[in-house]
C-alpha cells in the first residue's frame, strides 16, 4: 500500500496561471476519447512550452465531436473545433479521419483565457487555437 513516508511537500511548486489573452506554444501530453449519453469528445491535456514561467499550469481542453442526430449547424460547429485544433498543430490526417493516438506529442499555438468560476480556483482555458 502506498504511503506518504518520504514525500517532501516542500518540493511542491504551485502551477502558475498564465495571463488572460497570452498566446502560447503548447505540446499535447495526453489525448483521450470520452463519451456520455449526451456527448462524445476528446479531452486534450496541453502543456504550455514557451513561457517565462517555470511551472505553467496544465490546460485541459475538450474537443466535442459530431454525433449522429446532430443538425447541420451543430455538426459543422463541432467539426470546426477539431479542424481549428488540427490547423494549429499542422496535423493533416492522410485520409481526413483524425486518430486520437496521433494527437499525442503534437505542438501548436493557442490564445489562453483565465476561467474563474465561483467556488473554484482560477484556471487557464483555450480561448482559440492559432493556425500555423
Protein Blocks (a to p, Z undefined) as FASTA:
>chain_A
ZZfehiafklpccdddddehiacddddfbdcddddfkbccdddddddfkbcbfbdcdddd
ddddddehiafklmmmmmmmmmmmmmmnopacfklpacfklmgopacdddddddddehia
cddddfbdcdZZ
